[in-house]
Amino acid sequence: MRTVVVGLGFGAQVHVPAFRLAGGYEVMGLVGRDGERAARAASAAGIDAGYGSLSEALRECRPEVVSIAVPPSAQGGIAREALAAGAHLFCEKPLAASLDEARLLEEAARAADRRGAVDFIFPEIPAWRKLRELVAGGSLGAVRKAAVSWKVETRAARDGTVSWKTDAGTGGGVLFNFVSHSVHYLRSLFGEVAAARTFPGGNLPLRFLGALSFRSGIEVVLDVDCDAFPGLGHRLEVYFEKGTAVLENPSRDYASGFVLRIARRDGTGWEAVAGEAEAAGDGRIAAVASILGRLRAAIVSGAPVRPDLADGLEAQRVIHALQESAKTGLSNSLSA
């Protein structure tokens, strides 16, 4: 499938190799704001052409798929331009800088009858899949509660870089950049969110502290910090009736290095049930390629793809509820 990638950072570094790993795609163009820089990046990546605008790439490449890796505030307009040209989408999370903009994007894709997948990578990782099997299988009984502790130091935080990743006003900050991931993977494990609350003082550009309540009755506390040197990593604790599961990754790679351990109430201690070594390269590439494989299959068959733009919109609804809770100090309910 003819493909154009928009974004010279994450797009060139992760999306491009992920399309190649997934197979069945030909990346024909790389788009950036500066045409000369885009041309250099394209040449370095072994791509035929670089473009300074999506409109030029759409005209020259006639892509079937447009992949977007830009700040959330810019994603909606680029995506709608791609949809108008008949392309299917691969989008980054969060979908947009606001709930209204995310809703417009999801509605535009439905109206155009185009497929749109979203880059929620964690459920693609084998150890996370094993945890989902444990939750669904019931061997440890029902889930009682859970907690997320995600403590890292990002480059932007370390260097004091001014970018969308540190600016909640442009759809960034830790709430949009990291917590959006947590919202999606928790929904994939525990179902729909009933209410969201931000603890007092818990919505800062580089740190979030709050909780999600699920319709199943489970509550999950989230403590997410991207300004935490040297960083203890990413840890999800799930407390069942008959035991506990801990999924954690202390490595510097966001997507590889996870190990899942469980302790059974009638057992003798902790046992590792899934895990993998830290990848030699960027572990996100394989996770993204997993989603891209399903996207291609969905385009060919006309079937739905997950995670889709509706999943992205639902994550945005929860993020919006957390923002509103930070303003009022109250738990914010989400309508069914």
RODO-2510 file (C-alpha; in nm, 4 decimals, decimal comma):
residues 336
     n   res          X          Y          Z
     1     m     0,0000     0,0000     0,0000
     2     r     0,1350     0,3398    -0,0982
     3     t     0,2138     0,5258     0,2241
     4     v     0,3216     0,8749     0,3247
     5     v     0,4592     0,9508     0,6713
     6     v     0,4152     1,2994     0,8192
     7     g     0,6736     1,3872     1,0829
     8     l     1,0523     1,3940     1,0778
     9     g     1,1001     1,2967     1,4443
    10     f     0,8982     1,0021     1,5719
    11     g     0,7563     0,9534     1,2233
    12     a     1,0963     0,8943     1,0639
    13     q     1,2453     0,7124     1,3626
    14     v     0,9596     0,4730     1,4487
    15     h     0,6726     0,4876     1,1969
    16     v     0,8911     0,4320     0,8894
    17     p     1,0739     0,1203     1,0199
    18     a     0,7460    -0,0094     1,1666
    19     f     0,5766     0,0050     0,8253
    20     r     0,8687    -0,1879     0,6794
    21     l     0,8582    -0,4455     0,9571
    22     a     0,4823    -0,4907     0,9203
    23     g     0,5145    -0,5605     0,5470
    24     g     0,2686    -0,4851     0,2708
    25     y     0,3407    -0,1114     0,2685
    26     e     0,5658     0,1066     0,0541
    27     v     0,6683     0,4316     0,2225
    28     m     0,6891     0,6662    -0,0756
    29     g     0,7250     1,0042     0,0913
    30     l     0,8245     1,1779     0,4132
    31     v     0,6630     1,5111     0,5015
    32     g     0,7969     1,7886     0,7245
    33     r     0,7471     2,1618     0,7611
    34     d     1,0763     2,2286     0,5810
    35     g     1,1007     2,0694     0,2381
    36     e     1,4822     2,0629     0,2282
    37     r     1,5057     1,9038     0,5703
    38     a     1,2363     1,6544     0,4724
    39     a     1,4319     1,5634     0,1596
    40     r     1,7473     1,5000     0,3642
    41     a     1,5555     1,2898     0,6175
    42     a     1,3919     1,0921     0,3371
    43     s     1,7263     1,0216     0,1737
    44     a     1,8731     0,9061     0,5064
    45     a     1,5774     0,6707     0,5542
    46     g     1,5939     0,5299     0,2019
    47     i     1,2692     0,6962     0,0946
    48     d     1,2321     0,8339    -0,2564
    49     a     1,1101     1,1846    -0,1742
    50     g     1,0683     1,4420     0,1009
    51     y     0,7999     1,7107     0,0942
    52     g     0,7366     2,0396     0,2687
    53     s     0,3587     1,9927     0,2699
    54     l     0,1111     1,7086     0,2785
    55     s    -0,0765     1,8512    -0,0188
    56     e     0,2337     1,8101    -0,2346
    57     a     0,2868     1,4526    -0,1111
    58     l    -0,0785     1,3650    -0,1729
    59     r    -0,0549     1,4947    -0,5282
    60     e     0,2727     1,3207    -0,6106
    61     c     0,2382     0,9913    -0,4199
    62     r    -0,1405     0,9320    -0,4200
    63     p    -0,1076     0,7380    -0,0910
    64     e    -0,3573     0,4835     0,0302
    65     v    -0,2348     0,5381     0,3880
    66     v    -0,1152     0,8545     0,5618
    67     s     0,0734     0,8103     0,8879
    68     i     0,0849     1,1126     1,1198
    69     a     0,3407     1,1827     1,3924
    70     v     0,2990     1,5502     1,4787
    71     p     0,1935     1,7423     1,7924
    72     p    -0,1726     1,6848     1,8882
    73     s    -0,2739     2,0402     1,8011
    74     a    -0,1700     1,9807     1,4373
    75     q    -0,2936     1,6245     1,3877
    76     g    -0,6625     1,6961     1,3195
    77     g    -0,6111     1,9275     1,0229
    78     i    -0,3544     1,6975     0,8619
    79     a    -0,5779     1,3948     0,9127
    80     r    -0,8817     1,5631     0,7586
    81     e    -0,6747     1,6669     0,4553
    82     a    -0,5634     1,3048     0,4138
    83     l    -0,9219     1,1783     0,4486
    84     a    -1,0403     1,4253     0,1849
    85     a    -0,7849     1,2707    -0,0523
    86     g    -0,9254     0,9231     0,0166
    87     a    -0,6448     0,7966     0,2415
    88     h    -0,6735     0,5741     0,5456
    89     l    -0,5008     0,6926     0,8652
    90     f    -0,2483     0,5896     1,1241
    91     c    -0,2601     0,8500     1,4025
    92     e    -0,0618     0,9218     1,7142
    93     k    -0,2156     0,9557     2,0562
    94     p    -0,3686     1,1735     2,1808
    95     l    -0,5842     1,2440     1,8783
    96     a    -0,5975     1,6181     1,9414
    97     a    -0,5405     1,9003     2,1869
    98     s    -0,9097     1,9070     2,2805
    99     l    -1,2087     1,6777     2,3023
   100     d    -1,3995     1,8760     2,0375
   101     e    -1,1143     1,8450     1,7886
   102     a    -1,0810     1,4724     1,8549
   103     r    -1,4540     1,4277     1,7977
   104     l    -1,4336     1,6147     1,4647
   105     l    -1,1533     1,3844     1,3475
   106     e    -1,3365     1,0655     1,4420
   107     e    -1,6566     1,1873     1,2753
   108     a    -1,4677     1,2840     0,9579
   109     a    -1,3189     0,9351     0,9256
   110     r    -1,6579     0,7703     0,9725
   111     a    -1,8163     1,0017     0,7160
   112     a    -1,5387     0,9203     0,4665
   113     d    -1,5641     0,5465     0,5417
   114     r    -1,1872     0,5278     0,5954
   115     r    -1,0048     0,3142     0,8492
   116     g    -0,8041     0,4873     1,1197
   117     a    -0,5766     0,3157     1,3716
   118     v    -0,4175     0,4833     1,6744
   119     d    -0,0714     0,4212     1,8165
   120     f    -0,1607     0,2762     2,1576
   121     i     0,1311     0,0371     2,1863
   122     f     0,1161    -0,1261     2,5291
   123     p    -0,1554    -0,3886     2,4641
   124     e     0,0630    -0,5097     2,1731
   125     i     0,3450    -0,6185     2,4076
   126     p     0,3474    -0,9937     2,4929
   127     a     0,3712    -0,9438     2,8709
   128     w     0,0725    -0,7078     2,8599
   129     r    -0,1235    -0,9624     2,6566
   130     k    -0,0485    -1,2231     2,9215
   131     l    -0,1799    -0,9899     3,1925
   132     r    -0,4994    -0,9415     2,9939
   133     e    -0,5389    -1,3200     2,9785
   134     l    -0,5013    -1,3373     3,3576
   135     v    -0,7640    -1,0677     3,4088
   136     a    -1,0088    -1,2308     3,1677
   137     g    -0,9369    -1,5915     3,2663
   138     g    -1,0228    -1,5644     3,6336
   139     s    -0,7540    -1,8007     3,7662
   140     l    -0,6630    -1,5404     4,0294
   141     g    -1,0258    -1,4482     4,0948
   142     a    -1,1859    -1,1110     4,0355
   143     v    -0,9801    -0,7927     4,0243
   144     r    -1,0219    -0,5803     4,3390
   145     k    -0,8085    -0,2759     4,2556
   146     a    -0,4982    -0,1654     4,0678
   147     a    -0,2313     0,1035     4,0636
   148     v    -0,0069     0,2598     3,7988
   149     s     0,3342     0,4037     3,8863
   150     w     0,5159     0,5422     3,5823
   151     k     0,8333     0,7293     3,6853
   152     v     1,0827     0,8300     3,4191
   153     e     1,2899     1,1296     3,3182
   154     t     1,2210     1,2318     2,9611
   155     r     1,4728     1,4195     2,7499
   156     a     1,2391     1,7206     2,7352
   157     a     1,2198     1,7320     3,1151
   158     r     1,5930     1,6831     3,1594
   159     d     1,6906     1,9528     2,9103
   160     g     1,4085     2,1943     2,9913
   161     t     1,2974     2,1807     2,6273
   162     v     0,9921     2,3866     2,5326
   163     s     0,7693     2,1570     2,3267
   164     w     0,4198     2,0121     2,3152
   165     k     0,5407     1,7308     2,5413
   166     t     0,5749     1,9794     2,8267
   167     d     0,2864     2,2122     2,7347
   168     a    -0,0647     2,0983     2,8270
   169     g    -0,2097     2,3959     2,6413
   170     t    -0,1120     2,2424     2,3074
   171     g    -0,2319     1,8924     2,3905
   172     g     0,0820     1,7863     2,5702
   173     g     0,2252     1,7581     2,9161
   174     v     0,2312     1,4271     3,0979
   175     l    -0,1509     1,4065     3,1041
   176     f    -0,1810     1,3962     2,7247
   177     n     0,1522     1,2337     2,6440
   178     f     0,1663     0,9510     2,9014
   179     v    -0,1670     0,9264     3,0819
   180     s    -0,3490     0,8865     2,7484
   181     h    -0,1571     0,5577     2,7093
   182     s    -0,2575     0,4509     3,0600
   183     v    -0,6234     0,5318     2,9974
   184     h    -0,6261     0,3080     2,6903
   185     y    -0,4440     0,0100     2,8377
   186     l    -0,6539     0,0232     3,1540
   187     r    -0,9716     0,0284     2,9432
   188     s    -0,8422    -0,2738     2,7509
   189     l    -0,7976    -0,4569     3,0814
   190     f    -1,0913    -0,3398     3,2948
   191     g    -1,3574    -0,2031     3,0582
   192     e    -1,5282     0,1333     3,0470
   193     v    -1,4421     0,4241     3,2753
   194     a    -1,7290     0,5484     3,4915
   195     a    -1,5584     0,8443     3,6593
   196     a    -1,2248     1,0239     3,6628
   197     r    -1,0701     1,2429     3,9275
   198     t    -0,7527     1,4417     3,9639
   199     f    -0,6127     1,4704     4,3149
   200     p    -0,5534     1,8240     4,4491
   201     g    -0,2454     1,9676     4,2835
   202     g    -0,2149     1,6541     4,0709
   203     n    -0,2339     1,8033     3,7212
   204     l     0,1071     1,9530     3,6528
   205     p     0,2895     1,9764     3,3190
   206     l     0,5314     1,6988     3,4132
   207     r     0,3367     1,5034     3,6773
   208     f    -0,0141     1,3643     3,7161
   209     l    -0,1787     1,2124     4,0228
   210     g    -0,5374     1,0904     4,0111
   211     a    -0,7674     0,7913     3,9780
   212     l    -1,0088     0,6210     3,7421
   213     s    -1,3203     0,4349     3,8535
   214     f    -1,4488     0,1647     3,6192
   215     r    -1,8042     0,0471     3,5645
   216     s    -1,6923    -0,2943     3,6903
   217     g    -1,6282    -0,1369     4,0319
   218     i    -1,2479    -0,1337     4,0069
   219     e    -1,0547     0,1803     4,1008
   220     v    -0,7058     0,2487     3,9664
   221     v    -0,4738     0,5112     4,1132
   222     l    -0,2327     0,6720     3,8650
   223     d     0,0966     0,8326     3,9655
   224     v     0,2764     0,9378     3,6466
   225     d     0,5898     1,1524     3,6488
   226     c     0,8197     1,2300     3,3554
   227     d     1,0609     1,4426     3,5619
   228     a     1,1836     1,1666     3,7931
   229     f     1,5594     1,1078     3,7703
   230     p     1,6850     0,8396     3,7308
   231     g     1,3404     0,6882     3,6896
   232     l     1,2096     0,3681     3,8472
   233     g     1,0271     0,2766     3,5281
   234     h     0,6730     0,1743     3,4474
   235     r     0,4817    -0,0474     3,6903
   236     l     0,1229    -0,1732     3,6962
   237     e     0,0014    -0,3580     4,0056
   238     v    -0,3226    -0,5575     3,9860
   239     y    -0,4722    -0,6983     4,3051
   240     f    -0,6995    -1,0004     4,2622
   241     e    -0,9023    -1,2012     4,5131
   242     k    -0,6529    -1,4890     4,5014
   243     g    -0,3253    -1,3145     4,4283
   244     t    -0,1423    -1,0194     4,2808
   245     a     0,0157    -0,9476     3,9436
   246     v     0,2923    -0,6931     3,8890
   247     l     0,3920    -0,5881     3,5396
   248     e     0,6983    -0,3662     3,5319
   249     n     0,9732    -0,2316     3,3124
   250     p     1,2672    -0,0591     3,4824
   251     s     1,4572    -0,0147     3,1539
   252     r     1,4924     0,3022     2,9474
   253     d     1,2998     0,1500     2,6571
   254     y     0,9313     0,2355     2,6828
   255     a     0,8101    -0,0786     2,5057
   256     s     1,0555    -0,3592     2,5765
   257     g     1,1906    -0,5030     2,8981
   258     f     0,8539    -0,5699     3,0660
   259     v     0,8306    -0,8641     3,3052
   260     l     0,5043    -0,9988     3,4504
   261     r     0,5206    -1,1653     3,7930
   262     i     0,2392    -1,3141     3,9957
   263     a     0,2019    -1,4216     4,3583
   264     r    -0,0794    -1,6652     4,4377
   265     r    -0,2422    -1,6631     4,7801
   266     d    -0,1916    -2,0392     4,8021
   267     g     0,1573    -2,0294     4,6470
   268     t     0,5127    -1,9994     4,7764
   269     g     0,6167    -1,6609     4,6393
   270     w     0,6610    -1,4624     4,3221
   271     e     0,6917    -1,6325     3,9848
   272     a     0,7714    -1,4771     3,6484
   273     v     0,5097    -1,5765     3,3919
   274     a     0,6011    -1,3532     3,0969
   275     g     0,8734    -1,1134     2,9930
   276     e     1,1366    -1,0254     2,7433
   277     a     1,4795    -0,8667     2,7400
   278     e     1,5218    -0,5025     2,6457
   279     a     1,5307    -0,4740     2,2667
   280     a     1,8581    -0,4012     2,0897
   281     g     1,6897    -0,1132     1,9046
   282     d     1,3752     0,0870     1,9756
   283     g     1,1183    -0,1525     2,1208
   284     r     0,8324     0,0665     2,0034
   285     i     0,8929    -0,0329     1,6409
   286     a     0,7687    -0,3908     1,6840
   287     a     0,4638    -0,2775     1,8830
   288     v     0,3692    -0,0209     1,6175
   289     a     0,4219    -0,2791     1,3422
   290     s     0,1736    -0,5083     1,5176
   291     i    -0,0986    -0,2434     1,4885
   292     l    -0,0020    -0,1650     1,1291
   293     g    -0,0435    -0,5298     1,0326
   294     r    -0,4035    -0,5200     1,1545
   295     l    -0,4632    -0,1858     0,9834
   296     r    -0,3614    -0,3278     0,6461
   297     a    -0,5796    -0,6352     0,6981
   298     a    -0,8755    -0,4135     0,7885
   299     i    -0,8294    -0,1957     0,4799
   300     v    -0,8190    -0,5042     0,2558
   301     s    -1,1188    -0,6756     0,4172
   302     g    -1,3272    -0,3719     0,5090
   303     a    -1,3427    -0,4986     0,8683
   304     p    -1,2885    -0,2744     1,1730
   305     v    -0,9407    -0,2215     1,3184
   306     r    -0,8442    -0,1806     1,6824
   307     p    -0,7309     0,0398     1,8418
   308     d    -0,9297     0,2749     1,6188
   309     l    -1,0239     0,6414     1,6223
   310     a    -1,3207     0,5634     1,8477
   311     d    -1,0723     0,4257     2,1024
   312     g    -0,8692     0,7430     2,0624
   313     l    -1,1813     0,9532     2,1156
   314     e    -1,2750     0,7586     2,4282
   315     a    -0,9279     0,8133     2,5743
   316     q    -0,9662     1,1840     2,4959
   317     r    -1,3011     1,1906     2,6783
   318     v    -1,1325     1,0535     2,9898
   319     i    -0,8440     1,3017     2,9605
   320     h    -1,0999     1,5832     2,9302
   321     a    -1,2791     1,4548     3,2419
   322     l    -0,9491     1,4572     3,4326
   323     q    -0,8872     1,8147     3,3197
   324     e    -1,2315     1,9213     3,4402
   325     s    -1,1792     1,7414     3,7707
   326     a    -0,8545     1,9346     3,8206
   327     k    -1,0518     2,2595     3,7867
   328     t    -1,3371     2,1669     4,0237
   329     g    -1,1663     1,9346     4,2688
   330     l    -1,4521     1,6883     4,2180
   331     s    -1,4768     1,3463     4,0574
   332     n    -1,6067     1,3817     3,7017
   333     s    -1,8561     1,1208     3,5785
   334     l    -1,8510     0,9952     3,2220
   335     s    -2,1879     0,9218     3,0676
   336     a    -2,2472     0,5660     2,9492
***
